[in-house]
Amino acid sequence: MRTVRLSQLSVNAEAEVQDLAGPPQFRNRLFSLGITPRSRLVLVRRMPLGGPLEIEVRGTRLAIRRHDADRVWVSVVG
C-alpha cells in the first residue's frame, strides 16, 4: 500500500486513514466527523481554485479544506 496525504489522493480513489497530524483540537474535530484511523473514505471531487475537497466517509459526504487534508495521511486501497 502507498501512503499519501489526503490532499494528494486522486478523484474516486478509495483510501484508509493511517494517521492524523496536528494539534489535539484538530484531531478531535476530525474524529467527531468520523475521520478516524482505519476508517475508509473516497475522494469524491476537488473544488476549483484551491477550494475544499469533497470526501465520503462512513456514508456521509463532507467538505474538508485542502490545508486540513494535508494533515491526513491515507493508504490507497486497491
N, C-alpha and C positions, 0 to 999 in steps of 0.2 A: 504494500500500500504506500502511496505517496502522500506526504503531509504538506499542506499548503495553508496559507491564510484564507479565510472565507472570502475576502475581497478578491482573491486570485482565481476562485472557482469559476468554471465555465457554466454558462446558462444551461439549465436542465440537468446538470451534474448532481448526483446524489453523493452525500458525504456523511461521515460520522465525526462528531465533535470529539477532539482529543484533549484540548486544553483551552483555558480562558486566561489571558494575561491581563493585568491591570489591577487597580485598587479593589478592595473588597466591595465597595459600593457598586462598582461597575459589574463585577461578577454576580452579586446578589440581584441586580436588576435583570441580567440575562437569565439567571436561574428562575426568576418569577415569570419570565416569558416562556419557559420550557426549554431554553437552550442550556443544556447540562452536558457534562462529559458523557460520552457514549450514546447521546441522542442522535438520531438521523435527521438530516434536513436536505432540502433540494433548493438550489438557487433558481427561482422562477424567472426573474428578469432584473436587468440593470436599468435604472432610470438614467436618462441622458444628462450630459453636462456635469458629471460628478455627483449626481444625486444619489439617494439611498438605493440599497439592494432589496428586492422583494424575495423573501425566503418562505418556504413552507416547512414547519416543524410541528410534529405531533398533531397533524391535521389542521393547523391554523396558519394562515398567511400573515407575515409580519414584514414591516419595513425596518431596515437597520442601516444606520449611517455608515458610509464607507470607512470613516475613521474608526468606528467601533468594530467593523468587520475585520479590520487589520489586526485586532487583538484576539480573534477567534481562530484557533488552529484546528484544521479538519483533515481527515484522511479520505481521499476519494474512494468510493465504493465501486467495484467493477472495473 
